[in-house]
Amino acid sequence: MVMSGSATDEEETPIDWSFQNKKGELLRRGNHPRSNFRRAILDGVDMTEGNFVSSDFRRASMFEADLMKSAFDDCDFRGCDLRKARLNLSNFRNCKFEGADLRGIRGRYAIWQGSDWWNAKIDADLSKVLAKKWPMPEDA
């Protein structure tokens, strides 16, 4: 029996959208590790079920973006505007969030292992949930 592969089985194709307006673009199920989205306008973008490992999102605007079920391991989100983004079931292992705006997000069921979510602007109720599951290390 042959099982069909997912779209993320496709060849990796890094994207360079730095300093561009890509509002509302569709990147669903894309395989784009090591991409550059620095200071891009990605408001309302659909990145569901994608692979964006080791990508640069510094100071990008991602207002109301859909990032559910995607991999963002080792990504840089410093200064990124992620207000009202959908982050549930995504992986944010070892990501940088210093100065990022995470207010109004849905991300309590995401994986935040090794990420500095406490350095971001975040709602108090989500902060309590994340502090229990992904606490700040004592040396931070």
C-alpha positions, 0 to 999 in steps of 0.5 A, a space after each residue: 500500500 502506498 501512502 501519499 506524502 504531505 506537501 512538506 515532503 517537497 524540496 526545500 525552497 527558502 524565500 527572501 521576502 525581507 522588506 516587502 509587503 506580502 499581506 494575505 499571502 498563502 504559504 500553506 503547507 510550504 517547505 521554506 526553512 532558512 527563509 528571510 522575512 525580516 521587516 516584511 509585512 505579513 498581516 493575515 498571511 496563511 503559514 499553516 502546516 509549514 516548515 519555517 525552521 531557522 527563519 528570520 522574522 525580525 521586526 516583521 508585521 504578522 498581525 492576525 497571521 495563521 501559523 497553526 501546526 507549523 515548525 518555527 524551531 530556531 527562528 528569530 522573532 525579535 521585535 515581531 508584531 504577532 498580535 492576534 496571530 493563531 499559533 496553536 499546535 506550532 513548534 517554537 523550540 529555541 526561538 527568540 522573542 525579545 520585544 515581540 508583541 504576542 498580545 491576543 494570540 492563541 498559542 497555549 497549545 504550542 510548544 515553546 521549549 527553550 524560547 524566551 516568550 517572557 521577553 515579549 509583550 504578552 497577555 497575563 492569562 497566557 503568561 500564567 499558562 506558559 509559565 507553568 508549562 514552559 517556565 523561565 530558566 533560573 539563569 535567564 
